[in-house]
Amino acid sequence: MTSRITVVGTGTGAAYDGEVLRGAELVVGGRRHLDAAPLPRTAERVVLGPLAPALDVIEEYAGKERRVVVLASGDPGFFGIVRALAERFGSGRLDVRPGVSSVAAAFARLGLPWDDAVVVSAHGRELRTAVNVCRVRPKVAVLTGPGAGPAELGAALAGTCGDRVLVVASALGDPERERVERVTPAEAAARDWGPAVSVVVCLDEGRALGAVRTVAGVPGRSGGWALDEGAFAHRDSMITKFEVRALALARLGPHLGDLVWDVGAGSGSVAVECARLGAAVVAVEKTADGAERVRANARAHGVDVRVVRGAAPSALDGLEDPDAVFVGGGGADLPAIVGACARRARRTVVVAMAALDRVPAARAALTSAGFVCDGVLLQSSRLAPLPGDVTRLAATNPVFLLWGVRTPVSDEGVDL
């Protein structure tokens, strides 16, 4: 028989339960938690660093029915150590005593509800996912870590999210050191915040309250996707038709945390739809009226789309590398544009072409960049009314849709 492992969350206002710690033979936690807790004098202490050695010691003690307590910050079941413990020992062996999570504490200090907030962890993970979520959602809590703190987050957002405010909450629950500061992304980037940061909240303060929710987290989009062309302002029918857009979106696969480029955006219909599906989006458009049309369509659909005015491929210089790219324009420069996008895209590039002559060069640009290519000629006929309450089939212009998917790099032989 093996004993249960008690996991105690604290550090954001909750006091340690002396009864839980009494009789513990092994106490595992961060150094600050161990130093602050009333530990039994005879208990062995293990300071958490690399997780695997600590789990080995826990297994040794628990297997001998010796009492083990793990100290953690806030709610250890929320992006915390409970996951690793449950994977190693099974959830049935855990006795979890949650404290107040840093996210809940930060929103409490701000006097804001957080049932509509998106929470993303940058602790031990790439910062880019958190950055892209902050670009597209009005209320985001970012759990930080070394190399992914307020300064790095602010530097990534400065200049692209001017309407965002960063709220940096440090040492939450410490009556002497706790600080909650509102700064701009640029101000956050210019500071050394030290190791005491608990969480960073990224807010569009004009939308900070949001609507009443019945489902927490990211809201679903009403009205489906591949919207009718009438849902967008456009010039002379210069818009990606919904049949083409439907397949393009399926191949792009935009989701929360992604960054998508819409190059040659035109009306911005693809950009807006990707943003409605949760991705951060940059729309590149060379004409002034086209750029303003993209902005207007984004406003009309209540999404954030960053518009860059300029001609590709030169306009792509300085942009952050995307996960996926849609190329809907380019003319004679199309091969160069597709090649530039393919060199930068992390996952996929989708190209829509009305001129069949351009397909071979676009395909060569993708394959030469290491993409596996496929494509289809889309031809559709829509129902159209005729006099006498009858209908006919009205053909739309055929479009060739080409897509390339980057071949995943095998991690065989890599020491993880």
Secondary structure as UniProt FT lines:
FT   STRAND          5..10
FT   HELIX           18..21
FT   TURN            22..23
FT   STRAND          26..29
FT   HELIX           31..36
FT   TURN            41..42
FT   STRAND          44..47
FT   HELIX           51..63
FT   TURN            64..65
FT   STRAND          68..73
FT   TURN            76..77
FT   HELIX           82..89
FT   HELIX           91..93
FT   STRAND          94..97
FT   HELIX           102..110
FT   TURN            115..116
FT   STRAND          118..121
FT   TURN            123..124
FT   HELIX           127..136
FT   STRAND          139..143
FT   TURN            146..147
FT   HELIX           150..157
FT   TURN            158..160
FT   TURN            162..163
FT   STRAND          164..170
FT   TURN            172..173
FT   TURN            175..177
FT   STRAND          179..183
FT   HELIX           185..189
FT   TURN            195..196
FT   STRAND          197..204
FT   HELIX           205..207
FT   TURN            222..223
FT   HELIX           229..231
FT   TURN            236..237
FT   HELIX           242..252
FT   TURN            256..257
FT   STRAND          259..263
FT   TURN            266..267
FT   HELIX           269..276
FT   TURN            277..278
FT   STRAND          280..285
FT   HELIX           288..300
FT   TURN            301..302
FT   STRAND          306..309
FT   TURN            312..313
FT   HELIX           314..316
FT   TURN            317..318
FT   STRAND          324..327
FT   HELIX           331..333
FT   HELIX           334..344
FT   STRAND          348..353
FT   HELIX           356..358
FT   HELIX           359..368
FT   TURN            369..370
FT   STRAND          371..378
FT   STRAND          381..386
FT   TURN            387..389
FT   STRAND          390..395
FT   STRAND          399..406
FT   TURN            412..413
//
